[in-house]
Amino acid sequence: MILKRIGPFSCAKVSAVLYAILGLIIGLVFSLIALAGAFASDSPAAALFGVGAVIMFPILYGCIGFISGALSAWLYNRVVGWIGGIEVEFDQGSIAPQDPSTAA
């Protein structure tokens, strides 16, 4: 089975969520480092940077993820016409077919 096309918007949405989660993790790390530095410093700006990192990093990373996901999918769709798609292999044996009338 060959992957011939990736939907740019769906790829962008998934990338945005993954990057936002990564941004949250990095923001939390920056926040902890900034708060540790705030105790050693008299400046309240260090503590504000820590709180701001938890809020701004996921937003910033999510936007970057959306743009890069859409661009990557668009580029993949252009290149696949020249060199062919990515070969993907699925294991069909472990999934039992489901009756559509009983599916929730």
Backbone as CSV, one residue per row, in Angstrom:
resi,resn,N_x,N_y,N_z,CA_x,CA_y,CA_z,C_x,C_y,C_z
1,MET,0.849,-1.159,0.000,0.000,0.000,0.000,0.906,1.236,0.000
2,ILE,0.613,2.174,-0.864,1.450,3.366,-1.006,0.639,4.602,-0.625
3,LEU,1.212,5.422,0.231,0.594,6.673,0.653,0.815,7.701,-0.444
4,LYS,-0.269,8.068,-1.140,-0.147,8.951,-2.295,-0.510,10.396,-1.993
5,ARG,-1.241,10.638,-0.915,-1.644,12.006,-0.603,-1.878,12.154,0.892
6,ILE,-1.504,13.310,1.419,-1.768,13.671,2.809,-2.600,14.943,2.788
7,GLY,-3.710,14.937,3.511,-4.539,16.139,3.608,-3.806,17.215,4.399
8,PRO,-3.487,18.353,3.776,-2.707,19.382,4.467,-3.368,19.898,5.749
9,PHE,-4.687,20.093,5.734,-5.354,20.627,6.919,-5.373,19.609,8.052
10,SER,-5.620,18.342,7.727,-5.627,17.329,8.787,-4.224,17.133,9.358
11,CYS,-3.220,17.173,8.514,-1.836,17.067,8.986,-1.479,18.280,9.841
12,ALA,-1.951,19.452,9.435,-1.673,20.672,10.192,-2.307,20.616,11.576
13,LYS,-3.542,20.097,11.672,-4.217,20.001,12.972,-3.475,19.060,13.911
14,VAL,-3.096,17.899,13.400,-2.379,16.926,14.236,-1.031,17.495,14.666
15,SER,-0.317,18.110,13.741,0.984,18.704,14.070,0.829,19.816,15.103
16,ALA,-0.210,20.634,14.972,-0.430,21.724,15.920,-0.643,21.190,17.332
17,VAL,-1.440,20.139,17.464,-1.690,19.572,18.795,-0.415,18.962,19.374
18,LEU,0.324,18.212,18.556,1.564,17.600,19.041,2.588,18.662,19.451
19,TYR,2.730,19.699,18.645,3.671,20.770,18.966,3.213,21.548,20.197
20,ALA,1.897,21.751,20.363,1.391,22.452,21.543,1.689,21.660,22.815
21,ILE,1.543,20.336,22.755,1.885,19.496,23.907,3.375,19.618,24.212
22,LEU,4.189,19.588,23.169,5.630,19.769,23.352,5.922,21.147,23.943
23,GLY,5.231,22.174,23.455,5.412,23.525,23.988,5.019,23.626,25.447
24,LEU,3.973,22.903,25.846,3.569,22.899,27.247,4.647,22.270,28.128
25,ILE,5.202,21.168,27.660,6.262,20.499,28.424,7.481,21.413,28.552
26,ILE,7.887,22.014,27.446,9.044,22.916,27.477,8.731,24.149,28.318
27,GLY,7.499,24.656,28.212,7.094,25.800,29.027,7.140,25.498,30.512
28,LEU,6.726,24.291,30.890,6.791,23.901,32.301,8.231,23.835,32.800
29,VAL,9.114,23.308,31.962,10.533,23.244,32.336,11.100,24.655,32.498
30,PHE,10.803,25.538,31.533,11.273,26.917,31.628,10.696,27.597,32.861
31,SER,9.437,27.310,33.160,8.788,27.897,34.323,9.477,27.478,35.614
32,LEU,9.789,26.199,35.724,10.480,25.719,36.923,11.858,26.359,37.069
33,ILE,12.566,26.477,35.965,13.894,27.103,36.000,13.777,28.580,36.374
34,ALA,12.786,29.274,35.786,12.606,30.697,36.078,12.173,30.915,37.522
35,LEU,11.301,30.051,38.021,10.867,30.196,39.411,12.007,29.907,40.381
36,ALA,12.851,28.968,40.054,14.016,28.697,40.894,14.944,29.906,40.907
37,GLY,15.091,30.545,39.770,15.909,31.752,39.697,15.252,32.937,40.376
38,ALA,13.918,32.956,40.421,13.207,34.063,41.053,13.433,34.079,42.554
39,PHE,13.617,32.907,43.153,13.873,32.857,44.591,15.253,33.426,44.922
40,ALA,16.174,33.301,44.004,17.527,33.805,44.233,17.659,35.277,43.852
41,SER,16.651,35.809,43.178,16.716,37.172,42.662,15.641,38.033,43.326
42,ASP,15.844,39.329,43.304,14.843,40.260,43.828,13.874,40.721,42.745
43,SER,14.116,40.342,41.514,13.305,40.799,40.387,12.059,39.928,40.212
44,PRO,10.884,40.551,40.169,9.661,39.768,39.931,9.509,39.353,38.465
45,ALA,10.354,39.896,37.606,10.258,39.568,36.181,10.570,38.102,35.916
46,ALA,11.433,37.511,36.705,11.781,36.100,36.511,10.575,35.208,36.756
47,ALA,9.798,35.503,37.777,8.594,34.715,38.058,7.554,34.917,36.969
48,LEU,7.418,36.143,36.474,6.460,36.406,35.394,6.856,35.691,34.114
49,PHE,8.168,35.605,33.856,8.622,34.866,32.680,8.229,33.404,32.786
50,GLY,8.331,32.838,33.978,7.968,31.436,34.175,6.503,31.183,33.888
51,VAL,5.629,32.044,34.393,4.191,31.904,34.138,3.896,32.153,32.662
52,GLY,4.549,33.137,32.093,4.351,33.442,30.674,4.788,32.312,29.764
53,ALA,5.833,31.591,30.169,6.323,30.476,29.355,5.288,29.368,29.268
54,VAL,4.599,29.101,30.368,3.583,28.044,30.371,2.406,28.425,29.478
55,ILE,2.125,29.713,29.367,1.006,30.168,28.538,1.431,30.344,27.081
56,MET,2.565,31.002,26.863,2.960,31.368,25.502,3.606,30.239,24.706
57,PHE,4.387,29.378,25.340,5.071,28.323,24.597,4.096,27.388,23.881
58,PRO,3.036,26.899,24.528,2.108,26.031,23.792,1.428,26.744,22.620
59,ILE,1.096,28.020,22.806,0.464,28.776,21.717,1.443,28.947,20.563
60,LEU,2.653,29.371,20.880,3.679,29.581,19.855,4.031,28.276,19.143
61,TYR,4.272,27.221,19.913,4.619,25.931,19.316,3.450,25.377,18.504
62,GLY,2.214,25.574,18.975,1.045,25.110,18.231,0.929,25.796,16.875
63,CYS,1.170,27.105,16.846,1.133,27.843,15.571,2.234,27.369,14.628
64,ILE,3.422,27.187,15.162,4.533,26.691,14.347,4.222,25.290,13.829
65,GLY,3.646,24.444,14.682,3.278,23.089,14.272,2.230,23.081,13.178
66,PHE,1.238,23.966,13.284,0.191,24.046,12.263,0.792,24.425,10.913
67,ILE,1.609,25.456,10.911,2.214,25.924,9.659,3.151,24.871,9.079
68,SER,4.007,24.288,9.909,4.952,23.293,9.392,4.241,22.019,8.952
69,GLY,3.170,21.626,9.633,2.404,20.444,9.221,1.737,20.644,7.876
70,ALA,1.119,21.813,7.694,0.470,22.110,6.414,1.496,22.190,5.287
71,LEU,2.612,22.841,5.551,3.664,22.969,4.538,4.269,21.612,4.197
72,SER,4.506,20.787,5.204,5.071,19.451,4.962,4.134,18.589,4.127
73,ALA,2.841,18.609,4.457,1.873,17.821,3.688,1.777,18.338,2.259
74,TRP,1.775,19.648,2.089,1.700,20.224,0.749,2.928,19.823,-0.067
75,LEU,4.115,19.919,0.538,5.339,19.529,-0.165,5.347,18.035,-0.481
76,TYR,4.889,17.213,0.463,4.824,15.772,0.219,3.933,15.487,-0.983
77,ASN,2.782,16.142,-1.044,1.860,15.915,-2.155,2.474,16.327,-3.489
78,ARG,3.353,17.312,-3.499,4.014,17.731,-4.742,5.123,16.746,-5.126
79,VAL,5.907,16.309,-4.160,7.050,15.433,-4.422,6.597,14.029,-4.798
80,VAL,5.491,13.560,-4.225,5.040,12.190,-4.466,4.737,11.952,-5.952
81,GLY,4.389,12.988,-6.674,4.148,12.849,-8.104,5.416,12.541,-8.887
82,TRP,6.556,12.979,-8.387,7.825,12.762,-9.075,8.465,11.432,-8.712
83,ILE,8.459,11.095,-7.428,9.235,9.930,-6.991,8.391,8.799,-6.428
84,GLY,7.097,8.977,-6.338,6.237,7.941,-5.761,6.043,8.178,-4.276
85,GLY,5.090,7.474,-3.714,4.744,7.687,-2.315,5.535,6.820,-1.356
86,ILE,5.204,6.950,-0.083,5.813,6.142,0.969,5.078,4.816,1.025
87,GLU,5.829,3.738,1.027,5.225,2.413,1.104,4.880,2.112,2.557
88,VAL,3.604,1.773,2.793,3.108,1.497,4.136,2.520,0.100,4.155
89,GLU,2.811,-0.647,5.217,2.289,-2.003,5.338,1.462,-2.093,6.616
90,PHE,0.219,-2.587,6.489,-0.675,-2.748,7.627,-0.909,-4.219,7.892
91,ASP,-1.063,-4.570,9.159,-1.374,-5.936,9.551,-2.889,-6.056,9.673
92,GLN,-3.513,-6.742,8.741,-4.969,-6.882,8.726,-5.451,-8.047,9.581
93,GLY,-4.575,-8.950,9.984,-4.971,-10.168,10.671,-5.504,-9.967,12.076
94,SER,-5.084,-8.932,12.783,-5.472,-8.780,14.179,-6.762,-7.992,14.373
95,ILE,-7.313,-7.434,13.320,-8.530,-6.636,13.437,-9.701,-7.428,12.878
96,ALA,-10.701,-7.669,13.720,-11.890,-8.394,13.279,-12.836,-7.425,12.584
97,PRO,-13.441,-7.849,11.473,-14.396,-6.972,10.796,-15.594,-6.698,11.702
98,GLN,-16.104,-5.483,11.611,-17.210,-5.078,12.468,-18.463,-4.888,11.631
99,ASP,-19.589,-5.338,12.158,-20.869,-5.181,11.479,-21.300,-3.721,11.608
100,PRO,-21.493,-2.997,10.481,-21.840,-1.572,10.551,-23.153,-1.305,11.287
101,SER,-24.069,-2.267,11.300,-25.355,-2.034,11.963,-25.224,-2.055,13.483
102,THR,-24.172,-2.691,14.016,-23.983,-2.746,15.468,-22.943,-1.754,15.962
103,ALA,-22.287,-1.052,15.057,-21.256,-0.090,15.460,-21.903,1.100,16.153
104,ALA,-21.245,1.586,17.187,-21.799,2.718,17.944,-21.451,4.023,17.293
